[in-house]
Amino acid sequence: MGFKCGIVGLPNVGKSTLFNALTETQAAQAANYPFCTIEPNVGQVAVPDARLDTLAKIAGSAKIIPTQLAFVDIAGLVKGASKGEGLGNQFLGNIREVDAIVHVLRCFENDDIQHVDNRVDPIADAEVVETELLLSDLESLEKRVPNLVKRGQQGDKESKIAASVLGQALDLLRDGKPARLTQPKDDEEARVFSQAQLITAKPVLYVCNVNEDEAAEGNAHSAAVFDKAKAEGANAVIVSAAIESDLIGMEMDERIAFLEEMGLHETGLARVIRSGYDLLHLITFFTVGPKEARAWTVEKGSKAPRAAGEIHTDFERGFIRAETIAYDDYVALNGEAGARDAGKLRQEGKEYVVKDGDVLHFKFNV
């Protein structure tokens, strides 16, 4: 299962610089003019997880393979995008394809970098983007909902369900609120709502891009963004894209020393990844052996066969059981043999809900 986080924002707020830093590539052209990113660039980012190194050391694994998230650098948006201004139609099409929105906001002062509106106001910037997304969803639902209501009144059950839940979303949009505040009343409504692929239904992470000397504590601009996120029940993180760029190519000991000098304990990547996981309700499970220690990603609440399917579809199709050891037990008992001897290796069936940190070995037959 692939999970994509789309990096969005106004032109020249640091989207492409952040993307380059996150993916440790120069795949996106970072330039000081609007629309330098025309096609969305996609980068696979390894998810840092110290538990994986611990497991590999215990098992003597020859290889370590972290799980990954995909980040998509999407072209800058301007006012009027919902009506096709700038690269509006392309922007909206690209953003519909991601699972979560990473909204980069300029929270730094720099006279050498032009702002599209010649000001530094991250709250106003956020509102420009959010308004265009709201208008796009509003236009879509105002066309769809009346037809769904009509078909529902004629006895079409699916249309009646869709009319109910999407009608609720339409009311929110008309009030200037995002569709993600919609509350489906049951699984059927939740399924229909998800299939509608509304842009404002996607979870949002605000990334406050600050100057290097403000990366540890932020500034007044980032504080305002955190207040906004708290009011919306959203997430926010502080990142200096410039610092993240400087880290590219450094050895680990150099990175640690550089971060400590800047008053930081971890990279912006780690903060963004953690928040991205939280946004998408993801957890990590592990497979461990002498050949490799590997991390895998599933949605929170996934049952064992679904997790097995992340490794191979045959594992899910022919699932028999999952041999399961909790991470803490694996470490405390020095591996699989110790866990087995202590009775901490459990045999779990199809209804087992995988927990974050589980070390799993799947039995299957096809």
C-alpha positions in Angstrom: 0.0 0.0 0.0 1.5 3.3 -1.0 0.7 6.5 1.0 1.3 9.9 -0.6 1.6 13.3 1.1 1.2 16.2 -1.3 3.4 19.2 -0.6 1.4 22.4 -1.4 1.5 26.1 -0.9 1.8 29.4 -2.6 4.8 30.0 -4.9 8.1 30.7 -3.2 7.3 29.5 0.3 9.9 26.7 0.2 7.9 23.7 -1.2 10.5 22.5 -3.6 13.4 23.2 -1.2 11.7 21.2 1.4 10.9 18.4 -1.0 14.6 18.2 -2.1 15.6 18.1 1.6 13.1 15.5 2.5 14.0 13.1 -0.3 17.7 14.1 -0.3 17.6 14.7 -4.0 17.6 17.7 -6.3 14.8 16.2 -8.3 12.6 19.3 -8.0 14.1 22.5 -9.4 14.1 25.1 -6.6 14.0 28.5 -8.2 13.0 32.0 -7.1 10.1 32.4 -9.5 6.5 31.1 -9.6 5.6 27.8 -11.2 9.2 26.4 -11.4 7.6 23.1 -10.5 5.4 22.1 -13.5 5.0 18.4 -13.1 4.6 16.9 -9.7 7.8 15.3 -8.5 7.5 12.2 -6.4 10.1 11.1 -3.8 10.1 8.0 -1.6 11.3 8.8 1.9 12.6 6.3 4.3 10.8 6.5 7.7 13.4 6.8 10.5 12.7 4.2 13.3 15.3 3.4 15.9 13.4 0.2 16.7 14.4 -1.3 13.4 18.1 -1.0 14.1 17.6 -2.6 17.5 15.8 -5.5 16.1 18.4 -6.0 13.3 21.2 -6.0 15.9 19.5 -8.6 18.0 18.7 -10.9 15.0 22.0 -10.3 13.3 20.2 -9.2 10.2 22.4 -8.7 7.1 20.1 -6.0 5.7 17.9 -3.3 7.2 15.0 -2.1 5.1 12.9 0.8 6.5 9.3 1.5 5.4 8.6 4.5 3.3 6.3 7.4 2.6 5.9 9.1 -0.7 6.1 12.9 -0.9 4.7 14.7 -4.0 5.9 18.2 -4.8 2.9 19.9 -6.4 3.0 23.1 -8.5 2.4 26.4 -6.6 -1.2 27.6 -6.4 -2.5 31.2 -6.8 -5.8 32.9 -6.2 -8.3 31.9 -8.8 -7.0 28.3 -9.2 -10.5 26.9 -8.8 -11.3 28.9 -12.0 -8.2 27.7 -13.8 -5.9 30.6 -13.0 -2.2 29.9 -13.0 -1.8 26.1 -13.0 -5.1 25.7 -11.2 -6.7 22.8 -13.0 -3.4 20.8 -13.0 -2.9 21.6 -9.3 -6.3 20.5 -8.3 -6.0 17.3 -10.3 -2.7 16.4 -8.7 -3.8 17.1 -5.2 -6.8 14.8 -5.6 -4.4 11.9 -6.0 -2.7 12.3 -2.6 -3.7 10.9 0.8 -2.8 13.9 2.9 -1.8 17.5 2.4 1.4 19.0 3.7 0.8 22.7 3.5 4.0 24.7 3.6 3.7 28.2 4.9 6.3 30.9 4.6 7.2 32.0 8.2 10.5 33.7 7.4 11.6 37.2 6.4 14.0 37.4 3.4 14.0 40.4 1.1 15.9 38.4 -1.5 13.0 35.9 -2.0 10.0 37.3 -3.7 6.5 36.6 -2.2 3.7 36.4 -4.8 1.8 39.1 -2.9 4.9 41.0 -1.5 4.2 40.2 2.1 4.9 37.6 4.8 1.6 36.5 6.3 1.3 32.7 6.7 -2.4 32.8 7.9 -3.4 34.8 4.8 -1.4 32.4 2.6 -3.2 29.5 4.2 -6.6 31.1 3.6 -5.8 31.7 -0.1 -5.1 28.0 -0.7 -7.9 26.8 1.5 -10.4 29.1 -0.3 -9.5 27.7 -3.7 -9.8 24.1 -2.4 -13.2 24.9 -0.8 -14.4 26.5 -4.0 -13.4 23.5 -6.1 -15.2 21.1 -3.8 -18.2 23.4 -3.6 -18.5 23.6 -7.3 -18.3 19.8 -7.6 -20.9 19.1 -4.9 -23.4 21.7 -6.1 -23.5 19.9 -9.4 -23.7 16.4 -7.9 -25.9 16.6 -4.8 -29.1 17.7 -6.5 -28.9 14.8 -8.9 -28.2 12.4 -6.1 -31.2 13.7 -4.1 -33.4 13.2 -7.2 -32.3 9.6 -7.8 -32.6 8.9 -4.1 -36.2 10.1 -4.1 -36.8 7.7 -7.0 -35.7 4.7 -4.9 -32.0 4.4 -5.6 -30.5 3.3 -2.3 -26.9 4.2 -3.1 -27.9 7.7 -4.2 -29.9 8.3 -1.1 -26.9 7.4 1.1 -24.6 9.7 -1.0 -27.2 12.5 -1.0 -27.3 12.4 2.8 -23.5 12.4 3.6 -22.5 14.7 0.7 -25.3 17.0 1.4 -23.8 17.4 4.9 -20.4 18.2 3.3 -22.0 20.7 1.0 -23.6 22.6 3.9 -20.1 22.8 5.6 -18.5 24.1 2.4 -21.2 26.7 2.0 -20.3 27.9 5.5 -16.7 28.1 4.5 -15.7 25.0 6.4 -13.7 22.0 5.1 -15.5 18.8 4.1 -13.3 16.8 6.6 -15.6 18.0 9.4 -18.4 15.8 7.9 -19.4 13.1 10.3 -20.7 10.0 8.4 -23.2 8.1 10.6 -22.2 4.6 9.6 -19.8 2.5 7.5 -21.8 2.9 4.3 -21.8 6.7 4.5 -18.1 6.6 5.4 -17.4 4.5 2.2 -19.4 6.9 0.0 -17.8 9.9 1.5 -14.3 8.5 0.9 -15.2 7.6 -2.7 -16.2 11.3 -3.3 -12.5 12.2 -3.2 -13.1 15.7 -1.9 -10.0 17.8 -1.6 -11.0 19.4 1.7 -11.7 16.0 3.2 -8.0 15.2 3.2 -6.1 15.6 6.5 -3.7 18.6 6.6 -0.3 19.2 8.2 1.0 22.8 8.4 4.7 23.1 7.9 6.1 26.4 9.2 9.2 27.2 7.1 11.4 29.4 9.3 14.9 30.9 9.1 17.8 28.8 10.4 18.2 30.7 13.7 14.5 30.2 14.4 14.3 26.4 13.8 14.4 25.4 17.4 11.7 27.8 18.9 9.9 29.2 15.9 8.7 32.8 15.7 5.6 34.9 15.9 4.5 33.7 12.4 4.8 30.0 13.3 3.0 30.6 16.6 0.0 32.0 14.7 0.0 28.9 12.5 0.1 26.6 15.6 -2.9 28.5 17.0 -4.7 28.0 13.7 -3.9 24.3 13.6 -5.0 23.8 17.2 -8.4 25.5 16.5 -8.9 23.2 13.5 -7.7 20.0 15.2 -4.9 19.9 12.7 -1.1 19.3 13.1 1.7 21.7 12.7 5.5 21.4 12.7 8.4 23.9 12.5 11.0 23.2 9.8 13.9 25.2 8.3 14.1 24.0 4.7 17.5 25.7 4.5 18.9 23.6 7.4 17.4 20.5 5.9 19.1 21.3 2.6 22.5 21.8 4.4 22.1 18.3 5.9 22.0 16.6 2.4 25.2 14.6 1.9 26.4 14.9 5.5 27.6 11.8 7.3 25.5 10.8 10.4 28.1 12.2 13.0 28.3 15.4 11.0 24.5 15.7 11.0 24.2 15.2 14.7 26.9 17.8 15.5 25.3 20.3 13.1 21.8 19.8 14.6 23.2 20.2 18.1 24.9 23.4 17.1 21.5 24.7 15.8 19.8 23.6 19.1 17.9 20.7 17.4 17.6 17.1 18.5 16.3 15.7 15.2 15.8 16.6 11.6 12.8 18.3 10.1 12.3 15.0 8.2 11.7 13.1 11.4 9.1 15.6 12.6 7.3 15.7 9.2 7.3 11.9 8.9 5.9 11.4 12.4 3.2 13.9 11.8 2.4 12.4 8.4 2.0 9.0 10.1 -0.3 10.5 12.6 -2.3 12.2 9.9 -2.8 9.0 8.0 -3.4 6.8 11.1 -0.5 4.5 10.2 1.4 2.0 12.3 4.6 0.0 11.7 5.1 -3.7 12.1 8.3 -5.6 11.5 9.6 -8.8 10.0 13.0 -9.9 11.4 15.4 -12.7 10.4 19.1 -13.3 9.6 18.7 -12.1 6.0 16.9 -8.8 6.7 15.0 -6.7 9.3 12.2 -4.9 7.6 9.6 -2.3 8.6 6.1 -2.3 7.0 3.3 0.2 7.1 -0.4 -0.5 7.6 -3.4 1.6 8.6 -4.2 1.5 12.3 -6.9 -1.1 12.9 -5.7 -3.5 10.2 -6.2 -7.2 10.9 -3.4 -9.8 10.4 -4.3 -10.9 6.9 -4.3 -7.3 5.7 -0.8 -6.8 7.1 0.3 -10.1 5.5 -0.9 -8.7 2.2 1.5 -5.8 2.5 4.3 -8.4 2.1 2.7 -10.4 -0.7 -0.9 -10.9 -1.9 -0.4 -14.7 -1.6 0.2 -14.2 2.2 -3.2 -12.6 2.5 -5.0 -15.0 0.2 -3.7 -18.1 1.9 -3.3 -16.7 5.5 -3.3 -19.3 8.2 -1.9 -17.5 11.3 0.6 -14.9 12.4 3.3 -15.7 14.9 3.4 -12.5 16.9 5.9 -11.0 19.4 5.5 -7.5 20.9 8.5 -5.3 20.3 9.2 -4.8 24.0 9.1 -8.6 24.5 11.4 -9.2 21.6 14.0 -6.8 22.9 13.7 -7.8 26.6 14.0 -11.5 25.8 16.8 -11.0 23.2 15.0 -12.3 20.2 12.6 -14.9 18.9 14.0 -17.9 20.8 13.9 -16.1 24.1 10.4 -14.9 23.5 9.2 -18.4 22.5 10.8 -19.9 25.6 9.1 -17.3 27.8 5.7 -17.9 26.2 5.6 -14.4 24.6 5.4 -15.7 21.1 1.6 -15.8 20.3 -0.3 -17.6 17.6 -2.9 -15.1 16.2 -5.6 -15.7 13.7 -7.5 -13.7 11.1 -9.3 -11.4 13.6 -6.1 -10.2 15.3 -5.7 -6.5 15.0 -2.0 -5.6 14.4 -0.4 -3.3 17.0 2.4 -0.8 16.4 5.8 -2.5 16.8 4.6 -6.1 16.4 7.2 -8.5 15.1 5.3 -10.9 12.8 6.0 -14.1 11.0 3.1 -15.2 8.7 2.1 -18.8 8.0 0.1 -19.3 4.8 -0.9 -21.8 2.2 -2.0 -21.3 -1.4 
